[in-house]
Amino acid sequence: MASRRPRVVVLGGGFGGLATVHALRHADADVVLVDKRNHHLFQPLLYQVATASLDESDIAAPIRGVLRWQKNAFVVLSTAESIDLDNKRIMCAGMDDGSPEPLPFDWLVIATGAHHAYFGHDDWAARAPGLKTIEDAINLRSRFLLAFENAEVEGDEAARQAELTFIIVGGGPTGCELAGSMAQCARQSMPRDFRGIDTRTAKIILIQGGDRILPQFSERTSKRAHRILTKMGVEIRLGNNVTDITDEGVFVGDEFIPAGNVFWAAGVQAPSITRTLGVEVDRVGRIPVGGDCAIEGHPNVFAIGDVASVTCAKTGKPVPGVAQGALQMGRHVGRIIAGELQGGTGNRPLFTYRDKGSLATLGRGKAVADIWGLSLGGVAAWFVWAVVHIMFLVGFRNKISVMTQWGMQGLLRQRGARLIQGEDEVRVKLPALPSDRTDRHG
């Protein structure tokens, strides 16, 4: 241990993990980033992949490419399975015989993010997929597009309407963005592509357990978003909780809604690795940390982003699980480690979250924002949203590609990423042509 350079291990190549690595670019240490995927994913635009607006390569960048100029950064493509805090080592997958391989560390930053939470109904996962990874987005996109293909050749009216009913559980930013984008795609991008159905008859139902959508936003902005989505044709159900999900649809209380597709955007939980630390975690598995983002009793181990339960030192409020929070925590922790590597001592600075505003897009040219103390909506909010997202996209190619795609969609009202993938063989019924039906569309 004494013969090698100090080693900082960062688990996770998301916003927080990359921010930490970048903050250590001048440190006299080996900075090892461990992730099970080889790419950084810009999650705020993941829903646009799921709704055929963008290609998956537009919002992902190879981690090795991002860090190519940082000479002290090393990338390990592996899965961290457990963490031994006392012996300062991480057990990672990768040995030929299947046994875990230890990775020692001097400083550790846990930035593994979070995944879907089904509130004790894990069996719902197969019927109501969530949206956290590129694989999730491709799956959702295929399900969304395949529903129209099935409806096109379905001769029974009730079955056809069920195929064209899409239920989204959860009225936060992801749920609202999915609902708005799906509605816009069905009503503007696809009507001329099908002969047997009118895609504009698709029902998009957004179910929210609380009394308003976008509860993280101001009440005024939440009401504005509600009006925009309703005008777009989204049916919003407030104060409703899903009680069961079957292959045929969803139970909301005692009411059954036939639906061919259900998508989950209602909650998250930390990955299971947090429960291997031997420290107390909260009910969703997040790691409570101190004001410096370090784990109590382990000053060289930090947790940031969605995996951490953090309180802002200035306001005393919990830091929200958003990209800007993870970025700020990553920079904060990186500066602490860099200072101590240079021999710095004394009290560590406490983390202060700077809320730069909240943004959500509900469709092309439609967005809401709480920013600079103002509640914005419509084209103005969409422009702010677009500029912010382009700025924070990783990679010049991705910035240009996304701007080009958005420009073309604005001009042509078409979406170029409408690919059904992930199925070895897609099976639909033999077509029932419009002339075979009694309920023809005009």
C-alpha positions in Angstrom: 0.0 0.0 0.0 2.8 2.5 0.9 4.7 1.9 -2.3 2.0 3.1 -4.6 0.4 6.4 -5.2 -2.7 7.3 -3.3 -5.8 5.9 -5.0 -9.2 7.5 -5.2 -11.9 5.1 -6.4 -15.2 6.5 -7.8 -18.1 4.2 -8.2 -20.4 5.4 -11.0 -19.9 7.4 -14.2 -22.9 9.6 -13.9 -23.0 13.3 -13.3 -21.6 13.1 -9.7 -19.0 10.6 -10.5 -17.6 12.4 -13.5 -17.7 15.7 -11.7 -15.6 14.2 -8.9 -13.0 12.8 -11.4 -12.7 16.1 -13.2 -12.2 17.9 -9.9 -9.2 15.6 -9.2 -7.6 16.2 -12.6 -4.5 17.9 -11.0 -4.3 15.6 -8.0 -1.2 13.5 -7.4 -3.2 10.3 -7.2 -4.6 7.5 -9.3 -8.3 8.2 -9.9 -10.1 5.0 -10.8 -13.7 5.2 -12.1 -15.6 2.0 -11.9 -18.9 1.5 -13.9 -20.6 -1.5 -15.3 -21.3 0.4 -18.5 -18.7 2.1 -20.7 -20.7 5.3 -21.3 -21.9 8.4 -19.4 -25.6 8.8 -19.9 -27.4 12.2 -20.0 -30.5 10.9 -18.2 -32.6 14.1 -18.5 -33.1 13.4 -22.2 -33.6 9.7 -21.8 -37.4 10.0 -22.2 -36.7 11.5 -25.7 -35.0 8.2 -26.7 -38.0 6.3 -25.3 -40.4 8.4 -27.4 -38.4 8.2 -30.7 -37.2 11.9 -30.7 -33.5 11.1 -30.3 -31.2 8.2 -30.9 -29.5 6.6 -27.9 -26.1 7.6 -29.2 -27.1 11.3 -29.1 -27.3 11.3 -25.2 -24.4 8.9 -24.3 -20.7 9.4 -24.5 -17.9 6.8 -23.9 -16.4 7.4 -20.5 -12.9 6.6 -21.8 -13.4 9.3 -24.5 -14.6 11.8 -21.9 -11.5 11.2 -19.8 -8.9 10.8 -22.5 -7.0 13.9 -21.6 -7.0 13.3 -17.9 -3.7 11.4 -17.4 -4.4 10.4 -13.8 -7.8 8.9 -14.6 -8.3 5.1 -15.1 -11.5 3.4 -16.2 -12.5 0.0 -14.9 -15.5 -1.7 -16.6 -16.9 -3.8 -13.9 -19.7 -4.2 -11.3 -19.0 -3.3 -7.7 -20.7 -6.0 -5.6 -19.8 -5.1 -2.0 -17.7 -2.6 0.0 -15.5 -3.5 2.9 -15.1 -0.2 4.7 -12.8 -1.5 7.5 -10.2 -3.0 5.1 -10.7 -0.3 2.4 -11.5 -2.5 -0.5 -14.3 -3.0 -3.0 -15.3 -6.5 -4.2 -15.9 -6.2 -8.0 -17.1 -8.8 -10.5 -14.6 -10.0 -13.0 -12.6 -13.0 -12.0 -12.7 -15.9 -14.4 -14.0 -18.4 -11.8 -16.8 -16.0 -10.9 -15.3 -15.0 -7.6 -15.1 -11.2 -6.8 -11.9 -9.3 -7.2 -10.8 -6.8 -4.5 -10.0 -3.3 -5.5 -8.2 -1.4 -2.7 -8.8 2.4 -2.1 -7.5 5.2 0.0 -10.5 7.5 -0.8 -13.8 6.2 -2.0 -16.7 8.2 -3.6 -20.0 6.2 -4.0 -22.0 7.8 -6.9 -23.9 4.8 -8.2 -27.2 6.5 -8.6 -30.6 4.8 -8.1 -33.0 2.5 -9.8 -36.8 1.9 -9.9 -38.8 1.3 -6.7 -42.1 -0.5 -6.9 -43.1 -0.1 -3.3 -43.1 -3.8 -2.4 -44.6 -4.9 -5.8 -41.5 -6.0 -7.6 -43.6 -8.3 -9.7 -44.9 -5.2 -11.5 -41.5 -4.5 -13.0 -42.0 -6.8 -16.0 -45.4 -5.2 -16.8 -44.6 -1.6 -16.0 -40.9 -0.9 -17.0 -39.2 2.2 -15.7 -36.7 4.6 -17.3 -33.2 4.7 -16.0 -30.9 3.2 -18.7 -30.5 3.1 -22.4 -31.8 -0.4 -22.4 -34.9 0.8 -20.5 -35.4 3.6 -23.1 -35.1 1.2 -26.1 -37.5 -1.2 -24.4 -40.1 1.6 -23.8 -39.7 2.9 -27.3 -40.3 -0.6 -28.8 -43.3 -1.2 -26.6 -44.7 2.3 -27.5 -44.2 1.8 -31.3 -45.3 -1.8 -31.3 -48.6 -0.9 -29.7 -49.5 1.0 -32.9 -48.4 -1.9 -35.1 -50.6 -4.2 -33.1 -53.6 -1.8 -33.2 -53.2 -1.4 -37.0 -54.0 -5.1 -37.6 -56.4 -5.7 -34.7 -60.0 -6.3 -35.8 -61.7 -6.1 -32.4 -62.5 -2.5 -31.4 -62.1 -3.0 -27.6 -58.8 -4.8 -28.0 -57.6 -2.1 -30.4 -58.4 0.7 -28.0 -56.6 -1.2 -25.2 -53.5 -1.3 -27.4 -53.8 2.4 -27.9 -54.1 3.2 -24.2 -50.8 4.1 -22.5 -50.7 4.5 -18.7 -47.9 6.4 -17.0 -47.6 5.9 -13.2 -46.0 8.9 -11.5 -46.5 12.6 -12.1 -43.0 13.9 -11.5 -40.8 15.3 -14.3 -40.1 11.9 -16.0 -43.8 11.0 -16.0 -44.9 14.4 -17.3 -42.2 14.5 -20.0 -43.1 11.0 -21.1 -46.8 11.8 -21.3 -46.4 15.0 -23.2 -43.9 13.5 -25.7 -46.1 10.4 -26.3 -49.1 12.6 -26.9 -47.3 14.8 -29.4 -45.9 11.8 -31.2 -49.3 10.1 -31.6 -51.1 13.3 -32.6 -48.5 15.0 -34.8 -45.8 12.6 -36.0 -47.7 9.4 -36.9 -51.3 10.0 -38.2 -50.3 9.7 -41.9 -48.2 6.6 -41.4 -51.1 4.2 -40.6 -54.1 3.2 -42.8 -56.2 1.2 -40.4 -56.1 3.4 -37.3 -56.2 7.0 -36.3 -53.2 7.4 -34.0 -54.7 10.6 -32.6 -57.2 8.4 -30.8 -54.5 7.1 -28.5 -55.2 7.6 -24.8 -52.4 8.8 -22.6 -53.3 8.5 -18.9 -51.0 10.0 -16.3 -51.7 8.7 -12.7 -50.4 10.7 -9.8 -51.0 9.8 -6.1 -50.6 13.3 -4.9 -52.9 16.3 -5.4 -50.9 17.8 -8.2 -48.3 16.9 -10.8 -44.7 18.1 -10.6 -44.8 18.5 -6.8 -41.2 19.6 -6.8 -42.2 22.8 -8.7 -44.1 25.8 -7.4 -47.9 25.4 -7.3 -48.3 27.9 -10.0 -46.0 26.1 -12.4 -47.6 22.8 -11.5 -51.0 24.1 -12.5 -49.6 25.5 -15.7 -48.1 22.1 -16.6 -51.5 20.5 -15.8 -53.2 22.9 -18.3 -50.6 22.3 -21.0 -50.8 18.5 -20.8 -54.6 18.5 -20.7 -54.7 20.6 -23.8 -52.4 18.2 -25.5 -54.9 15.4 -24.8 -53.3 13.8 -21.7 -55.8 12.5 -19.1 -54.5 13.3 -15.7 -55.8 11.5 -12.6 -54.8 13.0 -9.3 -55.1 11.5 -5.9 -55.2 8.0 -7.3 -53.0 5.1 -6.4 -52.4 2.0 -8.5 -53.4 -1.1 -6.6 -52.5 -3.7 -9.1 -51.0 -4.1 -12.6 -51.9 -7.1 -14.8 -51.2 -8.1 -18.4 -54.5 -6.7 -19.4 -54.3 -3.3 -17.6 -54.2 -1.4 -14.3 -56.4 -1.3 -11.2 -56.7 2.2 -9.8 -58.5 1.6 -6.5 -61.4 -0.7 -7.6 -61.5 0.7 -11.1 -59.9 -1.4 -13.9 -58.4 0.4 -16.9 -57.7 -1.9 -19.9 -54.3 -0.9 -21.3 -51.7 -2.5 -23.5 -48.8 -0.6 -22.1 -48.0 0.7 -18.6 -44.8 2.7 -17.8 -43.4 3.4 -14.3 -42.2 6.8 -13.1 -43.3 6.7 -9.5 -40.2 6.2 -7.3 -36.6 5.2 -6.9 -34.4 3.3 -4.5 -30.7 3.0 -4.0 -28.8 -0.1 -5.3 -28.2 -3.0 -3.0 -24.5 -2.3 -2.6 -25.4 0.4 0.0 -26.6 -2.4 2.3 -23.1 -4.1 2.2 -21.5 -1.1 4.0 -22.5 -2.1 7.5 -23.9 1.4 8.2 -27.5 2.4 8.6 -29.4 3.4 5.5 -32.8 5.1 5.1 -36.0 3.3 3.9 -35.0 3.5 0.2 -31.4 2.5 0.8 -29.8 5.9 0.6 -26.7 6.5 2.7 -26.9 9.3 5.4 -23.8 11.5 5.2 -22.5 14.5 7.1 -22.2 18.0 5.9 -19.0 17.2 4.1 -20.8 14.3 2.2 -18.7 11.7 4.1 -20.0 8.6 5.9 -19.9 9.0 9.7 -16.9 7.2 11.1 -15.3 6.9 7.7 -14.0 10.3 6.7 -12.3 9.0 3.5 -15.6 7.5 2.2 -18.2 9.8 0.5 -21.6 9.3 -1.0 -23.1 11.7 -3.5 -26.1 12.0 -5.8 -29.2 9.8 -5.7 -27.4 7.3 -3.5 -26.9 9.7 -0.6 -29.2 11.4 1.9 -27.7 14.9 2.0 -28.9 18.1 3.8 -27.9 21.5 2.6 -25.8 23.3 5.2 -27.4 26.6 4.4 -31.1 25.8 4.3 -31.2 22.6 6.3 -33.4 21.1 3.6 -32.7 17.7 1.9 -30.9 18.1 -1.4 -33.1 16.9 -4.3 -32.1 14.0 -6.4 -31.4 15.9 -9.6 -28.5 16.3 -11.9 -27.4 19.7 -10.6 -27.3 18.4 -7.1 -25.0 15.5 -8.1 -22.7 17.8 -10.1 -22.3 20.2 -7.2 -21.7 17.3 -4.7 -19.1 15.8 -7.0 -17.2 19.0 -7.3 -17.4 19.6 -3.6 -16.0 16.2 -2.7 -13.4 16.3 -5.4 -12.1 19.6 -3.9 -12.0 18.2 -0.4 -10.0 15.1 -1.5 -7.6 17.2 -3.7 -6.9 19.5 -0.8 -6.2 16.7 1.6 -3.9 15.0 -1.0 -1.9 18.2 -0.9 -1.6 18.0 2.9 -4.4 20.2 3.7 -5.8 20.0 7.2 -8.5 21.7 9.3 -12.3 21.7 9.1 -13.8 20.6 5.8 -16.2 23.0 4.1 -19.9 22.0 4.4 -21.9 21.3 1.3 -24.3 24.0 0.2 -26.7 23.3 -2.5 -27.3 26.1 -5.0 -30.7 25.7 -6.6 -30.4 27.0 -10.1 -34.1 26.3 -11.0 -36.3 23.5 -12.2 -37.2 22.7 -15.8 -39.5 20.2 -17.5 -40.4 20.0 -21.1 -43.9 18.7 -22.1 -43.4 18.5 -25.8 -41.8 20.5 -28.7 -42.1 24.2 -27.9 -43.9 23.4 -24.6 -42.2 23.5 -21.2 -42.4 24.9 -17.7 -39.7 26.3 -15.5 -39.2 27.7 -12.0 -36.1 29.8 -12.5 -34.7 33.1 -11.1 -37.8 33.3 -8.9 -40.1 33.3 -11.9 -42.6 30.8 -13.2 -42.3 30.4 -16.9 -44.2 28.4 -19.5 -44.6 27.8 -23.2 -42.0 28.7 -25.8 -39.9 30.9 -23.5 -39.6 28.1 -20.9 -38.8 25.6 -23.7 -36.0 27.8 -25.1 -34.4 28.0 -21.6 -34.8 24.3 -21.2 -33.2 23.6 -24.6 -30.2 25.9 -24.0 -29.5 24.4 -20.5 -29.7 20.8 -21.8 -27.4 21.5 -24.8 -24.9 23.2 -22.5 -24.7 20.2 -20.1 -24.6 17.5 -22.8 -21.2 15.7 -22.8 -19.4 15.8 -26.1 -19.5 18.3 -29.0 -20.9 15.7 -31.4 -23.8 15.1 -29.1 -24.6 18.8 -28.8 -24.6 19.2 -32.6 -26.6 16.1 -33.2 -29.3 17.0 -30.7 -29.7 20.5 -32.0 -30.0 19.2 -35.5 -32.6 16.6 -34.5 -34.7 19.2 -32.7 -34.5 21.6 -35.6 -35.6 18.9 -38.1 -38.4 17.8 -35.9 -39.6 21.4 -35.6 -39.6 21.8 -39.4 -41.0 18.4 -40.5 -43.0 17.3 -37.4 -41.4 13.9 -37.7 -39.3 11.7 -35.4 -36.4 9.9 -37.0 -35.6 7.4 -34.3 -38.8 5.3 -34.6 -37.0 1.9 -34.5 -38.5 -1.2 -32.8 -35.5 -3.0 -31.3 -34.8 -5.7 -28.7 -37.1 -8.4 -30.0 -35.6 -11.4 -31.9 -38.9 -11.8 -33.7 -41.9 -9.4 -33.6 -45.2 -11.2 -34.0 -48.5 -9.4 -34.8 -51.8 -10.8 -36.1 -52.6 -10.9 -39.8 -54.0 -7.6 -40.8 -57.7 -6.7 -40.7 -57.8 -4.1 -43.5 -60.1 -1.1 -43.2 -62.4 -2.5 -45.8 -62.9 -5.5 -43.5 -64.1 -3.4 -40.6 -67.4 -1.8 -39.8 -65.8 1.1 -37.8 -63.8 2.8 -40.6 -61.9 5.9 -40.0 -62.7 8.8 -42.2 
